[in-house]
Amino acid sequence: MSLYPIVLLLLVTGHKKEVTFLSNVGASSLDKARKLNELFKKSLTL
């Protein structure tokens, strides 16, 4: 998992779509599911 927000990485690398970036860096479906789960947990605690 990334220590940096995906949006920031997209800006730095020049990718326009997150899905393209993730496929280029080799993020697996499990990595994506973990990140989504992390975001859901954060939204529930706000």
HTML snippet that shows the backbone in 3Dmol.js (N, CA, C, O; Angstrom):
<script src="https://3Dmol.org/build/3Dmol-min.js"></script>
<div id="view" style="width:600px;height:400px;position:relative"></div>
<script>
const pdb = `
ATOM      1  N   MET A   1       0.835  -1.188   0.000  1.00  0.00           N
ATOM      2  CA  MET A   1       0.000   0.000   0.000  1.00  0.00           C
ATOM      3  C   MET A   1       0.873   1.243   0.000  1.00  0.00           C
ATOM      4  O   MET A   1       2.004   1.245   0.486  1.00  0.00           O
ATOM      5  N   SER A   2       0.322   2.262  -0.545  1.00  0.00           N
ATOM      6  CA  SER A   2       1.044   3.513  -0.703  1.00  0.00           C
ATOM      7  C   SER A   2       0.983   4.355   0.577  1.00  0.00           C
ATOM      8  O   SER A   2      -0.024   4.369   1.285  1.00  0.00           O
ATOM      9  N   LEU A   3       2.079   5.046   0.849  1.00  0.00           N
ATOM     10  CA  LEU A   3       2.107   5.975   1.976  1.00  0.00           C
ATOM     11  C   LEU A   3       1.582   7.349   1.566  1.00  0.00           C
ATOM     12  O   LEU A   3       1.341   8.214   2.408  1.00  0.00           O
ATOM     13  N   TYR A   4       1.409   7.533   0.255  1.00  0.00           N
ATOM     14  CA  TYR A   4       0.991   8.822  -0.282  1.00  0.00           C
ATOM     15  C   TYR A   4      -0.388   8.718  -0.913  1.00  0.00           C
ATOM     16  O   TYR A   4      -0.751   7.659  -1.425  1.00  0.00           O
ATOM     17  N   PRO A   5      -1.164   9.798  -0.887  1.00  0.00           N
ATOM     18  CA  PRO A   5      -2.479   9.766  -1.533  1.00  0.00           C
ATOM     19  C   PRO A   5      -2.332   9.480  -3.034  1.00  0.00           C
ATOM     20  O   PRO A   5      -1.439  10.014  -3.691  1.00  0.00           O
ATOM     21  N   ILE A   6      -3.204   8.649  -3.554  1.00  0.00           N
ATOM     22  CA  ILE A   6      -3.164   8.270  -4.967  1.00  0.00           C
ATOM     23  C   ILE A   6      -3.219   9.519  -5.860  1.00  0.00           C
ATOM     24  O   ILE A   6      -2.512   9.595  -6.865  1.00  0.00           O
ATOM     25  N   VAL A   7      -4.048  10.483  -5.496  1.00  0.00           N
ATOM     26  CA  VAL A   7      -4.191  11.691  -6.317  1.00  0.00           C
ATOM     27  C   VAL A   7      -2.841  12.388  -6.478  1.00  0.00           C
ATOM     28  O   VAL A   7      -2.510  12.843  -7.573  1.00  0.00           O
ATOM     29  N   LEU A   8      -2.076  12.474  -5.426  1.00  0.00           N
ATOM     30  CA  LEU A   8      -0.755  13.092  -5.488  1.00  0.00           C
ATOM     31  C   LEU A   8       0.170  12.293  -6.402  1.00  0.00           C
ATOM     32  O   LEU A   8       0.909  12.867  -7.201  1.00  0.00           O
ATOM     33  N   LEU A   9       0.126  10.980  -6.284  1.00  0.00           N
ATOM     34  CA  LEU A   9       0.958  10.134  -7.142  1.00  0.00           C
ATOM     35  C   LEU A   9       0.566  10.271  -8.613  1.00  0.00           C
ATOM     36  O   LEU A   9       1.430  10.258  -9.491  1.00  0.00           O
ATOM     37  N   LEU A  10      -0.730  10.401  -8.882  1.00  0.00           N
ATOM     38  CA  LEU A  10      -1.188  10.587 -10.259  1.00  0.00           C
ATOM     39  C   LEU A  10      -0.629  11.884 -10.833  1.00  0.00           C
ATOM     40  O   LEU A  10      -0.189  11.927 -11.982  1.00  0.00           O
ATOM     41  N   LEU A  11      -0.651  12.929 -10.028  1.00  0.00           N
ATOM     42  CA  LEU A  11      -0.118  14.219 -10.482  1.00  0.00           C
ATOM     43  C   LEU A  11       1.376  14.137 -10.783  1.00  0.00           C
ATOM     44  O   LEU A  11       1.848  14.668 -11.789  1.00  0.00           O
ATOM     45  N   VAL A  12       2.102  13.474  -9.912  1.00  0.00           N
ATOM     46  CA  VAL A  12       3.554  13.366 -10.063  1.00  0.00           C
ATOM     47  C   VAL A  12       3.941  12.501 -11.257  1.00  0.00           C
ATOM     48  O   VAL A  12       4.879  12.822 -11.986  1.00  0.00           O
ATOM     49  N   THR A  13       3.211  11.400 -11.454  1.00  0.00           N
ATOM     50  CA  THR A  13       3.568  10.471 -12.525  1.00  0.00           C
ATOM     51  C   THR A  13       2.947  10.823 -13.863  1.00  0.00           C
ATOM     52  O   THR A  13       3.351  10.289 -14.896  1.00  0.00           O
ATOM     53  N   GLY A  14       1.963  11.722 -13.852  1.00  0.00           N
ATOM     54  CA  GLY A  14       1.331  12.131 -15.110  1.00  0.00           C
ATOM     55  C   GLY A  14       0.184  11.235 -15.549  1.00  0.00           C
ATOM     56  O   GLY A  14      -0.337  11.401 -16.652  1.00  0.00           O
ATOM     57  N   HIS A  15      -0.218  10.293 -14.712  1.00  0.00           N
ATOM     58  CA  HIS A  15      -1.350   9.430 -15.056  1.00  0.00           C
ATOM     59  C   HIS A  15      -2.647  10.215 -14.914  1.00  0.00           C
ATOM     60  O   HIS A  15      -2.790  11.032 -14.004  1.00  0.00           O
ATOM     61  N   LYS A  16      -3.580   9.968 -15.806  1.00  0.00           N
ATOM     62  CA  LYS A  16      -4.873  10.634 -15.731  1.00  0.00           C
ATOM     63  C   LYS A  16      -5.916   9.785 -14.997  1.00  0.00           C
ATOM     64  O   LYS A  16      -6.869  10.318 -14.428  1.00  0.00           O
ATOM     65  N   LYS A  17      -5.732   8.475 -15.013  1.00  0.00           N
ATOM     66  CA  LYS A  17      -6.689   7.568 -14.387  1.00  0.00           C
ATOM     67  C   LYS A  17      -5.990   6.715 -13.332  1.00  0.00           C
ATOM     68  O   LYS A  17      -4.883   6.219 -13.538  1.00  0.00           O
ATOM     69  N   GLU A  18      -6.670   6.561 -12.200  1.00  0.00           N
ATOM     70  CA  GLU A  18      -6.116   5.758 -11.110  1.00  0.00           C
ATOM     71  C   GLU A  18      -5.930   4.303 -11.543  1.00  0.00           C
ATOM     72  O   GLU A  18      -4.943   3.661 -11.181  1.00  0.00           O
ATOM     73  N   VAL A  19      -6.878   3.793 -12.313  1.00  0.00           N
ATOM     74  CA  VAL A  19      -6.797   2.393 -12.732  1.00  0.00           C
ATOM     75  C   VAL A  19      -5.551   2.144 -13.585  1.00  0.00           C
ATOM     76  O   VAL A  19      -4.932   1.085 -13.479  1.00  0.00           O
ATOM     77  N   THR A  20      -5.183   3.107 -14.425  1.00  0.00           N
ATOM     78  CA  THR A  20      -3.973   2.968 -15.238  1.00  0.00           C
ATOM     79  C   THR A  20      -2.737   2.988 -14.362  1.00  0.00           C
ATOM     80  O   THR A  20      -1.829   2.174 -14.535  1.00  0.00           O
ATOM     81  N   PHE A  21      -2.705   3.909 -13.430  1.00  0.00           N
ATOM     82  CA  PHE A  21      -1.576   3.998 -12.514  1.00  0.00           C
ATOM     83  C   PHE A  21      -1.404   2.696 -11.735  1.00  0.00           C
ATOM     84  O   PHE A  21      -0.302   2.156 -11.645  1.00  0.00           O
ATOM     85  N   LEU A  22      -2.509   2.196 -11.171  1.00  0.00           N
ATOM     86  CA  LEU A  22      -2.442   0.987 -10.360  1.00  0.00           C
ATOM     87  C   LEU A  22      -2.017  -0.223 -11.185  1.00  0.00           C
ATOM     88  O   LEU A  22      -1.286  -1.086 -10.699  1.00  0.00           O
ATOM     89  N   SER A  23      -2.472  -0.284 -12.423  1.00  0.00           N
ATOM     90  CA  SER A  23      -2.050  -1.415 -13.250  1.00  0.00           C
ATOM     91  C   SER A  23      -0.574  -1.312 -13.591  1.00  0.00           C
ATOM     92  O   SER A  23       0.099  -2.332 -13.742  1.00  0.00           O
ATOM     93  N   ASN A  24      -0.065  -0.095 -13.714  1.00  0.00           N
ATOM     94  CA  ASN A  24       1.355   0.100 -14.018  1.00  0.00           C
ATOM     95  C   ASN A  24       2.255  -0.205 -12.832  1.00  0.00           C
ATOM     96  O   ASN A  24       3.383  -0.664 -13.015  1.00  0.00           O
ATOM     97  N   VAL A  25       1.780   0.039 -11.634  1.00  0.00           N
ATOM     98  CA  VAL A  25       2.603  -0.239 -10.458  1.00  0.00           C
ATOM     99  C   VAL A  25       2.358  -1.636  -9.911  1.00  0.00           C
ATOM    100  O   VAL A  25       3.010  -2.060  -8.957  1.00  0.00           O
ATOM    101  N   GLY A  26       1.422  -2.346 -10.514  1.00  0.00           N
ATOM    102  CA  GLY A  26       1.202  -3.733 -10.149  1.00  0.00           C
ATOM    103  C   GLY A  26       0.359  -3.956  -8.913  1.00  0.00           C
ATOM    104  O   GLY A  26       0.523  -4.973  -8.239  1.00  0.00           O
ATOM    105  N   ALA A  27      -0.525  -3.053  -8.599  1.00  0.00           N
ATOM    106  CA  ALA A  27      -1.403  -3.250  -7.451  1.00  0.00           C
ATOM    107  C   ALA A  27      -2.355  -4.393  -7.741  1.00  0.00           C
ATOM    108  O   ALA A  27      -3.027  -4.407  -8.773  1.00  0.00           O
ATOM    109  N   SER A  28      -2.411  -5.330  -6.850  1.00  0.00           N
ATOM    110  CA  SER A  28      -3.291  -6.484  -7.023  1.00  0.00           C
ATOM    111  C   SER A  28      -4.710  -6.134  -6.578  1.00  0.00           C
ATOM    112  O   SER A  28      -4.946  -5.097  -5.957  1.00  0.00           O
ATOM    113  N   SER A  29      -5.631  -7.006  -6.902  1.00  0.00           N
ATOM    114  CA  SER A  29      -7.013  -6.823  -6.455  1.00  0.00           C
ATOM    115  C   SER A  29      -7.083  -6.801  -4.934  1.00  0.00           C
ATOM    116  O   SER A  29      -7.884  -6.067  -4.356  1.00  0.00           O
ATOM    117  N   LEU A  30      -6.253  -7.597  -4.294  1.00  0.00           N
ATOM    118  CA  LEU A  30      -6.228  -7.623  -2.830  1.00  0.00           C
ATOM    119  C   LEU A  30      -5.742  -6.278  -2.286  1.00  0.00           C
ATOM    120  O   LEU A  30      -6.294  -5.778  -1.306  1.00  0.00           O
ATOM    121  N   ASP A  31      -4.724  -5.688  -2.905  1.00  0.00           N
ATOM    122  CA  ASP A  31      -4.241  -4.364  -2.489  1.00  0.00           C
ATOM    123  C   ASP A  31      -5.356  -3.329  -2.610  1.00  0.00           C
ATOM    124  O   ASP A  31      -5.556  -2.514  -1.710  1.00  0.00           O
ATOM    125  N   LYS A  32      -6.072  -3.368  -3.716  1.00  0.00           N
ATOM    126  CA  LYS A  32      -7.161  -2.415  -3.951  1.00  0.00           C
ATOM    127  C   LYS A  32      -8.270  -2.607  -2.920  1.00  0.00           C
ATOM    128  O   LYS A  32      -8.816  -1.630  -2.408  1.00  0.00           O
ATOM    129  N   ALA A  33      -8.605  -3.854  -2.615  1.00  0.00           N
ATOM    130  CA  ALA A  33      -9.647  -4.144  -1.623  1.00  0.00           C
ATOM    131  C   ALA A  33      -9.227  -3.656  -0.242  1.00  0.00           C
ATOM    132  O   ALA A  33     -10.044  -3.106   0.496  1.00  0.00           O
ATOM    133  N   ARG A  34      -7.972  -3.852   0.108  1.00  0.00           N
ATOM    134  CA  ARG A  34      -7.477  -3.373   1.409  1.00  0.00           C
ATOM    135  C   ARG A  34      -7.557  -1.856   1.510  1.00  0.00           C
ATOM    136  O   ARG A  34      -7.946  -1.320   2.547  1.00  0.00           O
ATOM    137  N   LYS A  35      -7.192  -1.168   0.442  1.00  0.00           N
ATOM    138  CA  LYS A  35      -7.239   0.297   0.445  1.00  0.00           C
ATOM    139  C   LYS A  35      -8.685   0.777   0.582  1.00  0.00           C
ATOM    140  O   LYS A  35      -8.969   1.701   1.344  1.00  0.00           O
ATOM    141  N   LEU A  36      -9.583   0.151  -0.151  1.00  0.00           N
ATOM    142  CA  LEU A  36     -10.990   0.511  -0.066  1.00  0.00           C
ATOM    143  C   LEU A  36     -11.521   0.280   1.342  1.00  0.00           C
ATOM    144  O   LEU A  36     -12.256   1.115   1.870  1.00  0.00           O
ATOM    145  N   ASN A  37     -11.163  -0.829   1.951  1.00  0.00           N
ATOM    146  CA  ASN A  37     -11.569  -1.129   3.314  1.00  0.00           C
ATOM    147  C   ASN A  37     -11.034  -0.072   4.283  1.00  0.00           C
ATOM    148  O   ASN A  37     -11.745   0.361   5.191  1.00  0.00           O
ATOM    149  N   GLU A  38      -9.799   0.332   4.089  1.00  0.00           N
ATOM    150  CA  GLU A  38      -9.195   1.373   4.924  1.00  0.00           C
ATOM    151  C   GLU A  38      -9.964   2.686   4.803  1.00  0.00           C
ATOM    152  O   GLU A  38     -10.207   3.357   5.806  1.00  0.00           O
ATOM    153  N   LEU A  39     -10.344   3.050   3.594  1.00  0.00           N
ATOM    154  CA  LEU A  39     -11.088   4.285   3.384  1.00  0.00           C
ATOM    155  C   LEU A  39     -12.481   4.219   4.023  1.00  0.00           C
ATOM    156  O   LEU A  39     -12.955   5.206   4.586  1.00  0.00           O
ATOM    157  N   PHE A  40     -13.134   3.050   3.932  1.00  0.00           N
ATOM    158  CA  PHE A  40     -14.444   2.894   4.564  1.00  0.00           C
ATOM    159  C   PHE A  40     -14.331   3.036   6.080  1.00  0.00           C
ATOM    160  O   PHE A  40     -15.177   3.673   6.707  1.00  0.00           O
ATOM    161  N   LYS A  41     -13.307   2.455   6.663  1.00  0.00           N
ATOM    162  CA  LYS A  41     -13.119   2.552   8.107  1.00  0.00           C
ATOM    163  C   LYS A  41     -12.935   4.010   8.536  1.00  0.00           C
ATOM    164  O   LYS A  41     -13.493   4.443   9.544  1.00  0.00           O
ATOM    165  N   LYS A  42     -12.145   4.762   7.760  1.00  0.00           N
ATOM    166  CA  LYS A  42     -11.922   6.174   8.083  1.00  0.00           C
ATOM    167  C   LYS A  42     -13.219   6.969   7.968  1.00  0.00           C
ATOM    168  O   LYS A  42     -13.487   7.835   8.802  1.00  0.00           O
ATOM    169  N   SER A  43     -14.022   6.687   6.950  1.00  0.00           N
ATOM    170  CA  SER A  43     -15.257   7.457   6.758  1.00  0.00           C
ATOM    171  C   SER A  43     -16.258   7.177   7.866  1.00  0.00           C
ATOM    172  O   SER A  43     -17.067   8.044   8.198  1.00  0.00           O
ATOM    173  N   LEU A  44     -16.219   5.991   8.442  1.00  0.00           N
ATOM    174  CA  LEU A  44     -17.144   5.650   9.517  1.00  0.00           C
ATOM    175  C   LEU A  44     -16.769   6.323  10.832  1.00  0.00           C
ATOM    176  O   LEU A  44     -17.619   6.475  11.709  1.00  0.00           O
ATOM    177  N   THR A  45     -15.521   6.723  10.983  1.00  0.00           N
ATOM    178  CA  THR A  45     -15.086   7.339  12.236  1.00  0.00           C
ATOM    179  C   THR A  45     -15.130   8.853  12.201  1.00  0.00           C
ATOM    180  O   THR A  45     -14.802   9.503  13.194  1.00  0.00           O
ATOM    181  N   LEU A  46     -15.527   9.421  11.088  1.00  0.00           N
ATOM    182  CA  LEU A  46     -15.579  10.903  10.992  1.00  0.00           C
ATOM    183  C   LEU A  46     -16.735  11.482  11.731  1.00  0.00           C
ATOM    184  O   LEU A  46     -16.913  12.700  11.744  1.00  0.00           O
TER     185      LEU A  46
END
`;
const viewer = $3Dmol.createViewer("view");
viewer.addModel(pdb, "pdb");
viewer.setStyle({}, {cartoon: {color: "spectrum"}});
viewer.zoomTo();
viewer.render();
</script>
